[in-house]
Amino acid sequence: MGDFASMRRAMVEGQVRTNDVTDRRVVAAMRELPRERFTPRTKCASAYADMHVEIAPGRVLLRPRDFAKLVQALDIAPDELALDLACGRGYSSAVLARLAETVVAVEEEDELVERATALVAEIGADNAVVIQGALKAGRPDQGPFDVIFVNGCVAAPPQAWLDQLADGGRLGVFERPRGAGKAVLYRRDGGAVGRRELFDADVPMLPGFAPEPAFVF
């Protein structure tokens, strides 16, 4: 195995900080947390590469640059409640646990829930819990949420996610309805939800969230 600590530092300096990620808490979390622990053993060497790493069918460990920029855009405060959707093996949950007061993570497959639960516990994120559930439903019984983070691309976020935002709450997600993908930030202010595109990002589509096929005559 390689020197993962050195690879982690190189990732932060070469992929994260050079892409305008200046939030010290985000940088510190990514510098300290062992990404390789959240990948299959056969893919540990790719944990710090400038790429998305498949960790299970339909799930990836997001490219460090894309992940860090979207987490920073959420501007997570230490007293906030976060929802982590499609958490995979729990890396995103571990990072969010360093930033928020409490993290509720959701996965659909029991095996991923068990794996993420074990890994999050191993790194000491006792303020995060991983729950089995349908991604499209979010977690209405645990909300409303100050922050919702989505580990993957969708054509458009389900209304259920937007409905679970607290006043002032933010949803960070990658979208690709057609054409190029974008990182997008939604924010609820009172009864209105605003949308802002942040940066280009080519992120794999989450299963079940692709655009509806266009009608052709």
Order of alpha helices (4+ residues) and beta strands (2+ residues): alpha-alpha-beta-beta-alpha-beta-alpha-beta-alpha-beta-beta-alpha-beta-beta-beta
